[in-house]
Amino acid sequence: MPLPTRAGLDAVPAYRQGRSAPAGASKLSSNESPHAPLPSVVEAVRERLDGINRYPDMSAAALRDDLAVRYAVDPALITVGAGSVEIAAQLIHAVAGEGDEVMFAWRSFEAYPSLVRIAGATPVAVPLNADHAHDLDAMLAAITSRTRLVFVCNPNNPTGTVVDTDALEAFVAAVPHDVLVVIDEAYVHFDRTESRGAGIELFRRHPHVAVLHTFSKAYGLAGLRIGYAIAPAEIAENQRKVAIPFGVTDLAQTAARASLDAEEELAGRIDEVVVQRDRMQALLAAAGWPAVPSQANFVWVPTGERTAQLEALLHDGGVITRAFPGEGIRISSGSAADIDRVEAALAASSPTPDLSARKEATV
């Protein structure tokens, strides 16, 4: 007889990690920092290695105190988790269960629908608009009496689009106060618009807003897995109830604190990623592959039926990307050398044939 399995998990796909890159290729499939860890961060972690026989501080009190000072909030409103994906899961489990709905734009962060289904709730995906951005009017119209949480990924993954401050303010104000609005700002450090970091101010002004941040992207700690949320007191308390005990290691907490101390040095690295992102966007457009203007550390190319073509072209040039078959390709911004490789791969491709002219010639 087969072993029993939980009903409903057939609808939950396993999360698909960005493809690994062979030696000599550029791995631009996972939105990671192209830079090695800062020496000061490495040294701080090294100093804690002798203590890995002990459990970490489950509350991450020292890190939460640092963040509380930075954002001028009560430490009790800050929760930590193993990356922003675990924080997102905490927020879902904190407010939603069987029969409840959790809404998000689509396409957006790939883990949202799976996390919602794992919690036993129902995912509600609202299509992006023609500009590959959140359709806030459609999202408001989709709220029902069962809606418990709405994610706004800003900048959005994988499209890199941003909801501007005024539009986000109006949206939050229009959402009923018994629905939690989570502003997922995993990529906020790369945003060069006036909306940058609007989530924290919205949290201060509205009682039903939470903000999600991560140390994986701009801070370059993807391999250590640590993120955090700032949320209303009752939500933060529920997050602590559903969090994985000891889910954030002492080494991750130490690296996060050291990174906060090194933000000035990290800012130069972030600026470099932004420069290379904009350069890559221009290269793609010049080669006939127009990308959506991005405010994240990646670009989105809406290639549709030509997705496999661009993926293969870049792969042959030693560039590993994240393809969404039939929709588009997300290409992370890397080092100057990485984007040089993108440029070479695009230059090596032959022009797209004029299929209409070919059809006329055969009539």
Backbone hydrogen bonds, N-H to C=O, Kabsch-Sander energy under -0.5 kcal/mol:
donor,donor_aa,acceptor,acceptor_aa,energy
9,L,6,R,-1.3
11,A,8,G,-1.5
12,V,9,L,-1.8
17,Q,15,Y,-0.7
25,A,22,P,-2.2
26,S,318,G,-3.2
27,K,25,A,-0.6
28,L,26,S,-1.1
28,L,320,I,-2.3
41,V,38,L,-0.6
42,V,38,L,-2.4
43,E,39,P,-2.5
44,A,40,S,-1.8
45,V,41,V,-2.2
46,R,42,V,-2.6
47,E,43,E,-2.0
48,R,45,V,-1.4
49,L,46,R,-1.3
51,G,48,R,-1.8
52,I,49,L,-1.6
54,R,51,G,-2.1
58,M,56,P,-0.8
60,A,57,D,-1.5
64,R,60,A,-2.7
65,D,61,A,-2.3
66,D,62,A,-2.0
67,L,63,L,-2.5
68,A,64,R,-2.5
69,V,65,D,-2.1
70,R,66,D,-2.0
71,Y,67,L,-2.4
72,A,68,A,-1.1
73,V,68,A,-1.6
77,L,74,D,-2.2
78,I,75,P,-1.8
79,T,229,A,-2.1
81,G,227,G,-2.0
83,G,81,G,-2.2
86,E,83,G,-0.6
87,I,83,G,-1.6
88,A,84,S,-2.7
89,A,85,V,-1.9
90,Q,86,E,-2.5
91,L,87,I,-2.4
92,I,88,A,-2.1
93,H,89,A,-2.7
94,A,90,Q,-2.1
95,V,91,L,-0.8
95,V,92,I,-1.1
96,A,92,I,-2.8
99,G,120,G,-0.7
100,D,97,G,-2.3
101,E,146,R,-2.7
102,V,122,T,-2.2
103,M,149,L,-2.7
104,F,124,V,-2.1
106,W,126,V,-2.1
112,Y,109,F,-1.5
115,L,111,A,-2.7
116,V,112,Y,-2.3
117,R,113,P,-2.2
118,I,114,S,-2.6
119,A,115,L,-1.4
120,G,117,R,-1.6
121,A,116,V,-1.8
122,T,100,D,-3.0
124,V,102,V,-2.6
125,A,123,P,-0.5
126,V,104,F,-2.5
126,V,124,V,-0.6
128,L,106,W,-1.8
129,N,133,A,-3.0
132,H,129,N,-2.0
136,L,134,H,-1.1
139,M,135,D,-2.1
140,L,136,L,-2.5
141,A,137,D,-2.2
142,A,138,A,-1.2
143,I,139,M,-0.5
143,I,140,L,-1.2
147,T,144,T,-1.2
148,R,101,E,-2.9
149,L,101,E,-1.1
150,V,180,L,-2.7
151,F,103,M,-2.8
152,V,182,V,-2.8
154,N,152,V,-0.7
154,N,184,D,-2.3
156,N,161,T,-2.7
160,G,156,N,-3.6
164,D,162,V,-0.6
168,L,164,D,-2.6
169,E,165,T,-2.6
170,A,166,D,-2.4
171,F,167,A,-2.1
172,V,168,L,-2.7
173,A,169,E,-2.3
174,A,170,A,-1.4
175,V,171,F,-1.3
179,V,176,P,-1.9
180,L,148,R,-2.4
181,V,208,H,-3.1
182,V,150,V,-2.9
182,V,180,L,-0.6
183,I,181,V,-0.6
183,I,210,A,-2.9
184,D,152,V,-2.1
184,D,182,V,-0.9
185,E,183,I,-1.0
185,E,212,L,-2.5
188,V,185,E,-1.5
190,F,187,Y,-1.7
191,D,188,V,-1.5
196,R,193,T,-1.2
198,A,195,S,-1.9
200,I,197,G,-0.8
201,E,197,G,-0.7
202,L,198,A,-2.2
203,F,199,G,-2.4
204,R,200,I,-1.8
205,R,201,E,-1.4
206,H,202,L,-2.0
209,V,206,H,-0.8
210,A,181,V,-2.5
211,V,230,I,-2.4
212,L,183,I,-2.5
213,H,228,Y,-2.9
215,F,226,I,-2.3
220,G,217,K,-1.0
221,L,215,F,-2.1
222,A,216,S,-0.8
224,L,221,L,-1.8
225,R,221,L,-1.1
227,G,81,G,-2.3
228,Y,213,H,-2.3
229,A,79,T,-2.2
230,I,211,V,-2.2
231,A,77,L,-2.4
235,I,232,P,-0.6
236,A,232,P,-2.7
237,E,233,A,-2.3
238,N,234,E,-1.5
239,Q,235,I,-2.4
240,R,236,A,-1.9
241,K,237,E,-1.1
242,V,238,N,-1.6
243,A,239,Q,-1.3
247,G,244,I,-1.7
249,T,247,G,-0.6
253,Q,249,T,-2.2
254,T,250,D,-2.5
255,A,251,L,-2.4
256,A,252,A,-2.4
257,R,253,Q,-2.2
258,A,254,T,-2.3
259,S,255,A,-2.1
260,L,256,A,-2.0
261,D,257,R,-1.5
262,A,258,A,-0.6
262,A,259,S,-0.8
263,E,260,L,-0.9
266,L,262,A,-2.2
267,A,263,E,-2.0
268,G,264,E,-0.8
268,G,265,E,-0.5
269,R,265,E,-0.9
270,I,266,L,-2.3
271,D,267,A,-2.4
272,E,268,G,-1.7
273,V,269,R,-2.0
274,V,270,I,-2.2
275,V,271,D,-2.4
276,Q,272,E,-2.4
277,R,273,V,-2.2
278,D,274,V,-2.4
279,R,275,V,-2.2
280,M,276,Q,-2.6
281,Q,277,R,-2.3
282,A,278,D,-1.9
283,L,279,R,-2.3
284,L,280,M,-2.5
285,A,281,Q,-2.0
286,A,282,A,-2.4
287,A,283,L,-1.4
288,G,285,A,-1.6
289,W,284,L,-3.2
292,V,300,W,-2.9
295,Q,160,G,-2.2
296,A,298,F,-0.5
299,V,331,I,-2.1
300,W,292,V,-0.6
301,V,299,V,-0.5
301,V,329,I,-2.9
303,T,301,V,-2.0
304,G,327,E,-2.3
306,R,303,T,-2.6
307,T,304,G,-1.6
310,L,306,R,-2.0
311,E,307,T,-2.5
312,A,308,A,-2.3
313,L,309,Q,-2.1
314,L,310,L,-2.5
315,H,311,E,-2.6
316,D,312,A,-2.6
317,G,313,L,-0.8
317,G,314,L,-0.6
318,G,315,H,-1.9
319,V,314,L,-2.4
320,I,26,S,-3.0
321,T,319,V,-0.5
322,R,330,R,-2.3
323,A,321,T,-0.7
324,F,328,G,-3.0
326,G,304,G,-0.6
327,E,324,F,-2.6
328,G,324,F,-1.7
329,I,301,V,-2.2
330,R,322,R,-3.0
331,I,299,V,-2.6
331,I,329,I,-0.5
332,S,28,L,-2.4
332,S,330,R,-0.5
333,S,297,N,-2.9
339,I,335,S,-2.1
340,D,336,A,-2.1
341,R,337,A,-1.6
342,V,338,D,-1.7
343,E,339,I,-2.6
344,A,340,D,-2.4
345,A,341,R,-2.4
346,L,342,V,-2.4
347,A,343,E,-2.3
348,A,344,A,-1.6
349,S,345,A,-0.5
349,S,346,L,-0.9
355,L,353,P,-1.3
358,R,354,D,-1.8
359,K,355,L,-2.0
360,E,356,S,-2.0
361,A,357,A,-1.8
362,T,358,R,-1.0
362,T,359,K,-0.6
363,V,359,K,-0.6
363,V,360,E,-0.8
